[in-house]
């Protein structure tokens, strides 16, 4: 197996050769091994910062729609199982709990603006009913009464 320096020298030394010879050399088995060794295999399946921010942006942009685990996992380019595990490790909550928390935060903003009726807020944020929304909001915030509009 070639060392990284040998591989770099071979690539640099082949500048004067024809491009076809370089392409043939790169296609030989073991030629790209040093570049592949630079990839951290322990990072496989983890939710790195770029993937996490992409998923968080997706969640924020789609709070009013149906957010499924499959959709979020596809945004992160991971399987459902790996995504759920990696998301919980990165954020500290399961994807479902995080989405509910974000929906409740959005509802709080909409309630403070005071223009949208409570039923519309509940249904637009994908709660099954106003009662379900009120119960979840009360459990989350500790506020006993939500002023119905």
C-alpha positions as CSV (number, residue, x, y, z in Angstrom):
1,X,0.0,0.0,0.0
2,X,1.3,3.4,-0.9
3,X,1.9,6.1,1.7
4,X,0.2,9.4,1.4
5,X,3.4,11.1,0.3
6,X,4.0,8.5,-2.4
7,X,0.5,8.9,-3.7
8,X,0.9,12.7,-3.8
9,X,4.2,12.5,-5.6
10,X,2.8,10.0,-8.1
11,X,-0.1,12.4,-8.8
12,X,2.2,15.5,-9.1
13,X,4.8,13.6,-11.1
14,X,2.3,12.6,-13.7
15,X,1.4,16.2,-14.7
16,X,3.6,15.9,-17.7
17,X,2.1,12.6,-18.9
18,X,-1.0,12.4,-21.0
19,X,-4.3,12.7,-19.3
20,X,-5.3,9.2,-20.3
21,X,-2.3,7.8,-18.5
22,X,-3.3,9.7,-15.4
23,X,-6.9,8.5,-15.6
24,X,-5.7,4.9,-16.0
25,X,-3.4,5.2,-13.0
26,X,-6.3,6.6,-10.9
27,X,-8.5,3.7,-11.8
28,X,-6.0,1.1,-10.6
29,X,-7.0,-0.6,-7.4
30,X,-5.5,1.0,-4.3
31,X,-4.7,4.3,-5.9
32,X,-7.4,6.2,-4.1
33,X,-6.9,4.4,-0.8
34,X,-5.0,7.2,0.9
35,X,-7.8,9.7,0.1
36,X,-10.4,7.3,1.4
37,X,-8.4,6.8,4.6
38,X,-8.8,10.5,5.4
39,X,-12.6,10.1,5.9
40,X,-13.4,9.5,9.5
41,X,-15.3,6.3,9.6
42,X,-16.5,7.0,13.1
43,X,-18.6,9.9,11.6
44,X,-20.6,7.5,9.5
45,X,-24.2,7.8,10.4
46,X,-23.7,10.8,12.7
47,X,-25.7,14.0,12.3
48,X,-22.9,16.5,11.6
49,X,-23.5,20.2,11.9
50,X,-24.4,20.7,8.3
51,X,-27.0,17.9,8.3
52,X,-28.4,19.1,11.6
53,X,-28.9,22.7,10.4
54,X,-30.4,21.4,7.1
55,X,-32.9,19.3,9.1
56,X,-33.7,22.2,11.6
57,X,-34.3,24.5,8.7
58,X,-36.6,22.0,7.0
59,X,-38.5,21.5,10.3
60,X,-39.0,25.3,10.7
61,X,-40.1,25.7,7.2
62,X,-42.6,22.8,7.3
63,X,-44.2,23.1,10.8
64,X,-47.6,23.7,9.3
65,X,-47.3,20.5,7.2
66,X,-47.0,16.8,8.0
67,X,-43.5,16.2,9.2
68,X,-42.7,12.5,9.0
69,X,-39.6,10.8,10.3
70,X,-39.0,9.5,6.7
71,X,-39.0,13.1,5.3
72,X,-36.6,14.4,8.0
73,X,-34.3,11.4,7.6
74,X,-34.2,11.9,3.8
75,X,-33.2,15.6,4.3
76,X,-30.4,14.3,6.5
77,X,-29.5,11.6,4.0
78,X,-29.7,8.9,6.7
79,X,-32.0,5.9,7.3
80,X,-34.9,6.4,9.7
81,X,-33.3,4.5,12.5
82,X,-29.9,6.2,12.2
83,X,-31.5,9.6,11.9
84,X,-33.7,9.2,14.9
85,X,-30.8,8.0,17.0
86,X,-28.4,10.7,15.8
87,X,-31.0,13.5,16.1
88,X,-31.7,12.6,19.7
89,X,-28.0,12.5,20.4
90,X,-27.4,15.9,18.8
91,X,-30.5,17.7,20.1
92,X,-31.4,15.9,23.3
93,X,-35.0,15.1,22.2
94,X,-36.6,12.7,19.8
95,X,-37.5,14.2,16.4
96,X,-41.2,14.0,17.3
97,X,-40.8,15.8,20.7
98,X,-38.6,18.4,19.0
99,X,-41.3,19.1,16.3
100,X,-44.0,19.4,18.9
101,X,-41.9,21.8,21.0
102,X,-41.2,23.9,17.9
103,X,-44.9,24.0,17.0
104,X,-45.7,25.1,20.5
105,X,-43.1,27.9,20.3
106,X,-44.7,29.0,17.0
107,X,-48.1,28.9,18.6
108,X,-46.9,31.0,21.4
109,X,-45.7,33.6,18.9
110,X,-49.0,33.5,17.1
111,X,-50.9,33.9,20.4
112,X,-48.9,36.9,21.4
113,X,-49.6,38.6,18.1
114,X,-53.3,38.2,18.9
115,X,-54.6,38.2,15.3
116,X,-55.3,34.5,14.7
117,X,-58.1,32.5,16.4
118,X,-57.0,29.7,18.7
119,X,-58.8,27.1,16.5
120,X,-56.9,28.2,13.4
121,X,-53.6,28.1,15.3
122,X,-54.2,24.6,16.6
123,X,-55.3,23.2,13.2
124,X,-52.6,25.0,11.2
125,X,-49.9,23.6,13.4
126,X,-51.3,20.1,12.8
127,X,-52.9,19.5,16.2
128,X,-56.0,17.3,15.9
129,X,-58.2,19.7,17.8
130,X,-58.3,22.8,19.8
131,X,-58.6,20.7,23.0
132,X,-55.6,18.6,22.1
133,X,-53.6,21.8,21.4
134,X,-54.7,23.4,24.7
135,X,-53.8,20.3,26.7
136,X,-50.4,20.0,25.1
137,X,-49.8,23.8,25.5
138,X,-50.8,23.7,29.1
139,X,-48.5,20.7,29.8
140,X,-45.6,22.3,28.1
141,X,-45.9,25.9,29.4
142,X,-47.7,25.4,32.7
143,X,-50.2,28.1,31.7
144,X,-53.7,26.9,32.9
145,X,-55.8,29.1,30.6
146,X,-55.4,30.0,27.0
147,X,-57.6,32.9,26.1
148,X,-60.0,31.6,23.4
149,X,-60.5,33.9,20.5
